[in-house]
Amino acid sequence: MADRNSKDAAAGDAYGDSSLPNPYAGLPQQPPHIEGFQVWRAPAQEGFGEKFKRKTMENPFVPIGCGLTAAALIYGISTFSSGNRRRSQTMMRARVLFQGFTLAAILVGVAVNGMKSKK
């Protein structure tokens, strides 16, 4: 078997041999320009902070709704533990209302971004 490998190497069949023809010879270095077509380039890696800021600027009502939902939940739980059941029930209803607001904000944001991508 060692004789066969040495025979192939002597015949020029080894990878990296400069005597082999270049399959890319004669091809242009840049792709041709096609009107109306843009080359897609991969975006730079985006960190958590940059992505959060960008998404907040695109649709600011989603984080507002999340904050209101969390605030209503925390206040409702604290009033429940202090024994004020009526206020606690009111805050749980407000929490559901704020969750609906947040969901509506998400859906509107998705629809708006969908309309932007069609243009």
Phi, psi and chi 1 to 4 in degrees:
 res  aa     phi    psi   chi1   chi2   chi3   chi4
   1 MET       -  -34.9 -168.5   99.0  175.4      -
   2 ALA   -64.3  -33.8      -      -      -      -
   3 ASP   -65.8  -39.2  -66.3  -32.2      -      -
   4 ARG   -64.4  -44.6 -177.8  172.4  178.2 -124.1
   5 ASN   -62.8  -41.4  -71.9  -20.2      -      -
   6 SER   -69.2  -32.5   62.6      -      -      -
   7 LYS   -68.0  -40.7 -170.1 -172.2  -69.5 -175.5
   8 ASP   -65.6  -39.8  -70.9  -18.1      -      -
   9 ALA   -66.1  -36.2      -      -      -      -
  10 ALA   -70.7  -29.8      -      -      -      -
  11 ALA   -80.3   -9.8      -      -      -      -
  12 GLY    93.1   18.6      -      -      -      -
  13 ASP   -87.8   -0.7  -69.7  -15.0      -      -
  14 ALA   -73.0  149.7      -      -      -      -
  15 TYR   -66.7  146.5  -70.3  105.6      -      -
  16 GLY    84.4    7.5      -      -      -      -
  17 ASP   -73.8  129.5 -171.0    0.1      -      -
  18 SER   -75.4   -7.6   61.6      -      -      -
  19 SER   -82.0   -9.8   65.0      -      -      -
  20 LEU   -76.2  146.4  -64.5  175.1      -      -
  21 PRO   -70.9  147.5   23.0  -29.9      -      -
  22 ASN   -81.8  118.3 -176.5   -1.4      -      -
  23 PRO   -70.7  -15.5   23.7  -31.0      -      -
  24 TYR   -99.3    5.8  -58.6  108.9      -      -
  25 ALA   -65.6  134.0      -      -      -      -
  26 GLY    89.6   -9.1      -      -      -      -
  27 LEU   -85.9  146.6  -66.9  176.8      -      -
  28 PRO   -70.0  154.0   23.0  -30.8      -      -
  29 GLN   -74.5  -31.8  -66.6  -66.4  -35.0      -
  30 GLN  -111.4  148.7  -65.0  -70.6  -31.5      -
  31 PRO   -68.6  157.0   22.0  -29.7      -      -
  32 PRO   -67.9  152.2   24.0  -31.7      -      -
  33 HIS   -83.9  123.5  176.8   70.9      -      -
  34 ILE  -115.5  124.4  -59.5  171.7      -      -
  35 GLU   -63.4  132.9 -171.1  174.4  -28.3      -
  36 GLY    85.5   -2.1      -      -      -      -
  37 PHE  -111.4  131.0  178.7   76.8      -      -
  38 GLN  -115.7  139.0  -66.7  179.3  -10.1      -
  39 VAL   -72.8  130.5  177.1      -      -      -
  40 TRP   -81.4  130.1 -179.7   80.8      -      -
  41 ARG  -116.5  136.4  -57.8 -151.7 -170.1  -77.4
  42 ALA   -65.3  132.1      -      -      -      -
  43 PRO   -69.4  156.2   24.1  -31.0      -      -
  44 ALA   -66.2  153.0      -      -      -      -
  45 GLN   -61.5  131.3  -71.7  -67.4  -24.5      -
  46 GLU  -108.0  127.6 -171.8  176.1   33.4      -
  47 GLY   -77.1  173.2      -      -      -      -
  48 PHE   -61.8  -44.4  176.3   77.1      -      -
  49 GLY   -63.7  -44.1      -      -      -      -
  50 GLU   -65.9  -40.9  -67.6  104.5   16.0      -
  51 LYS   -66.6  -41.9 -174.4  173.3 -177.0  176.6
  52 PHE   -61.8  -43.4 -178.0   77.2      -      -
  53 LYS   -64.4  -43.1 -175.0  176.7  179.0 -178.6
  54 ARG   -64.1  -45.0  180.0  177.1   54.0   84.0
  55 LYS   -66.9  -34.9  -67.3  -73.9 -171.6  176.7
  56 THR   -67.0  -38.4  -59.8      -      -      -
  57 MET   -69.5  -33.5  -64.9  -51.5 -116.9      -
  58 GLU   -68.7  -41.1  -73.3  176.3    5.5      -
  59 ASN  -144.3   86.0 -166.7   -4.9      -      -
  60 PRO   -72.2  -14.3   25.0  -32.0      -      -
  61 PHE   -76.2  -22.2  -65.2  111.0      -      -
  62 VAL   -67.4  -51.5  173.1      -      -      -
  63 PRO   -65.5  -31.0    2.9   -6.1      -      -
  64 ILE   -63.2  -46.2  -69.0  170.5      -      -
  65 GLY   -63.3  -39.1      -      -      -      -
  66 CYS   -64.3  -41.6  -70.9      -      -      -
  67 GLY   -64.5  -43.0      -      -      -      -
  68 LEU   -64.7  -39.0  -70.3  172.8      -      -
  69 THR   -62.6  -46.1  -59.4      -      -      -
  70 ALA   -64.6  -40.9      -      -      -      -
  71 ALA   -63.5  -44.1      -      -      -      -
  72 ALA   -64.0  -38.8      -      -      -      -
  73 LEU   -65.6  -47.6  177.9   64.4      -      -
  74 ILE   -64.2  -44.6  -68.6  168.0      -      -
  75 TYR   -66.9  -38.1 -173.7   62.8      -      -
  76 GLY   -64.0  -41.0      -      -      -      -
  77 ILE   -67.0  -38.8  -70.2  172.5      -      -
  78 SER   -68.4  -37.9   67.3      -      -      -
  79 THR   -70.6  -31.3   55.6      -      -      -
  80 PHE   -66.4  -41.1 -179.7   75.4      -      -
  81 SER   -71.2  -25.9   65.7      -      -      -
  82 SER   -83.6   -8.9   67.6      -      -      -
  83 GLY   101.6    0.3      -      -      -      -
  84 ASN   -88.7   85.5 -169.8  -10.8      -      -
  85 ARG   -70.1  -34.0  -66.2 -171.1 -174.1  -95.8
  86 ARG   -65.2  -46.0 -177.3  173.5  172.1   92.1
  87 ARG   -65.4  -38.1  174.2   69.0   52.9  109.2
  88 SER   -62.4  -43.1  175.7      -      -      -
  89 GLN   -64.2  -40.2 -175.9   66.0   24.3      -
  90 THR   -62.5  -41.7  -57.0      -      -      -
  91 MET   -70.3  -32.6  -66.9  -45.8  -58.8      -
  92 MET   -68.7  -34.4  -69.7  -59.4  119.2      -
  93 ARG   -69.2  -38.7  -71.2  179.0 -178.4  162.5
  94 ALA   -64.2  -36.7      -      -      -      -
  95 ARG   -61.0  -43.6  176.5 -169.8   57.8   87.0
  96 VAL   -64.6  -39.7  171.0      -      -      -
  97 LEU   -61.9  -44.1  179.8   74.3      -      -
  98 PHE   -67.9  -33.8  -67.4  142.8      -      -
  99 GLN   -64.9  -39.4  -77.8  177.8  -32.6      -
 100 GLY   -64.1  -40.3      -      -      -      -
 101 PHE   -61.1  -43.5  171.8   78.2      -      -
 102 THR   -64.4  -43.2  -54.7      -      -      -
 103 LEU   -63.0  -42.5 -178.2   62.1      -      -
 104 ALA   -63.0  -38.9      -      -      -      -
 105 ALA   -64.2  -39.8      -      -      -      -
 106 ILE   -63.7  -46.2  -69.2  170.6      -      -
 107 LEU   -64.8  -41.1  -67.0  175.7      -      -
 108 VAL   -65.2  -41.1  168.1      -      -      -
 109 GLY   -62.3  -41.3      -      -      -      -
 110 VAL   -65.0  -41.5  166.9      -      -      -
 111 ALA   -65.0  -43.4      -      -      -      -
 112 VAL   -64.0  -44.2  167.8      -      -      -
 113 ASN   -66.3  -33.1  -75.6  -25.9      -      -
 114 GLY   -66.1  -37.2      -      -      -      -
 115 MET   -69.5  -36.1  -61.8  -63.9  -89.2      -
 116 LYS   -64.7  -39.6  -77.1 -177.6 -173.9  176.4
 117 SER   -71.6  -22.6   65.9      -      -      -
 118 LYS   -76.1  -23.5  -72.0 -176.4  179.5  179.6
 119 LYS   -78.3      -  -71.7 -177.8  179.7 -178.7
